[in-house]
């Protein structure tokens, strides 16, 4: 069973790697029933999203390319092979959040707003 997010952007949270409230770090407004509703506007959140993406890229440093290379031509799902590639769960969590942040940023650039729901 997976946890998904849907709305203006869609995707699946990485099992045992990424929390359902991963989008909190990008500064959106959230509401918590069984589903977390996120609302981002370009005016209020775009700068924070860009700052957080840059922060994650800086945190990953050279490991970003290592992770990108690992997932090249592979489905984006964590596996035991990651440990052989010397990619830690922490690095993978940062990378998963980076991909989410980039989806939010792209949505804001196209629509000026981004709303989605995340399964908790």
Secondary structure by P-SEA (a helix, b strand, c coil): ccccccccbbbbccccccccccccccccccccccbbbbbbbccccaaaaaaaaaaaaaaaccaaaaaaaaacccccccccccccccccaaaaaaaaaaaaaaaaaaaaaccccccccccc
